[in-house]
Amino acid sequence: MNRLRNISLSLLAVAAFTSLAEAAEIAPGERRSGASFMSVETLAMQTDATANPGMLWVLDGEALWSRKPVAGRACADCHGDASSMRGVAVRYPAFDEKLNRPVDLEQRVNLCRVDHQQLPPLADESRDLLALTALIGRQSRGMPIETGTDSRLQTFIDKGRDAFMRRQGQLNLACTNCHDDNWDKRLAGSAITQAHPTGYPVYRLEWQGLGSLKRRLRNCMIGVRAQPYSADAPEMVELELYLMSRARGMPSETPAVRP
Amino acid sequence: MASALINVPATAKRGDIIEIKTLMSHIMETGFRHTVTGEVIPRNIITNFTCRYNGDEVFQADLFPAFSANPFISFFTIATESGKFEFQWIGDNGFQETASASIAVT
């Protein structure tokens, strides 16, 4: 409880000094991955594939990739080896022609399950869904993020950007107040960072587990005392889309480790 | 779906000091936490880890509730002969997992 109070006090302090400053976006040359704010030890954990706990989910994902459902086909039956997914995760969220809107990687996996495997969709943040997205994401490790190059996505990116700039919650803070204006400062001892989603799903030490970008976004929304979007809300995907396109060109670190 | 990540060097010279790294998938529930309705969440942890090198025990550790989830254990030993490292994790609720890795010593 004390810790919560401390966080909200420091959030209030941030609110106080940001109201004076103009929101300014980060120049491409000044962009920094969340990894550059971490301790050397945490970075070493992320880099070493045998010390990175996110790799446990990748292992699980490999098993799921080739597991045959009772009826229908395994992921591997259509896609072949998981390495064929190289370069896929760095394009998501991507435009879906059938739905006429962007879908993120979790939704794509579930669409594939429903349409091609005759399986029920996996629950949001379930171990299996995280394992599959970690496996797919891992194939693109080191590749630059390409999300948002499709021109049909532009209106959705703009909506996501609006959400990023909009003040919300009881603390009346927009994402930009912390992550554009004050990323070089600290909040209750933790680095604020620039909010580039370069390594999702990430293994967060605080969570003692792997989590999606949506889980992280819900965390932030609860932090400013706003009502978080539901997992499949279009607003959530638009925000993910904006953040990924904002990080375009930065290398993917999936599965990343964060404090 | 418990899984382990093991890192043992594939080759080593006789007498080399080698580092062995292991990571085991486990929730490590402490037994000290409560649900929103006040019930205690029962303890569920790994209690013991053992490593054998060609049958000889070279490392053993007891684990306690303060360990993080997915415990990472690393230790050193001396490469004496080619063979097999066998790892075993034992825990609450009959948890038992094994893994192994081979080394070629020249």
Chai-1 contact restraints between the chains, C-beta under 6 A:
chainA,res_idxA,chainB,res_idxB,connection_type,confidence,min_distance_angstrom,max_distance_angstrom,comment,restraint_id
A,T50,B,L5,contact,1.0,0.0,6.0,A-B,restraint_1
A,T50,B,N7,contact,1.0,0.0,6.0,A-B,restraint_2
A,T50,B,K21,contact,1.0,0.0,6.0,A-B,restraint_3
A,A51,B,F72,contact,1.0,0.0,6.0,A-B,restraint_4
A,P53,B,N70,contact,1.0,0.0,6.0,A-B,restraint_5
A,M55,B,L5,contact,1.0,0.0,6.0,A-B,restraint_6
A,L56,B,S3,contact,1.0,0.0,6.0,A-B,restraint_7
A,L56,B,S25,contact,1.0,0.0,6.0,A-B,restraint_8
A,L59,B,S3,contact,1.0,0.0,6.0,A-B,restraint_9
A,D60,B,M1,contact,1.0,0.0,6.0,A-B,restraint_10
A,Q208,B,A69,contact,1.0,0.0,6.0,A-B,restraint_11
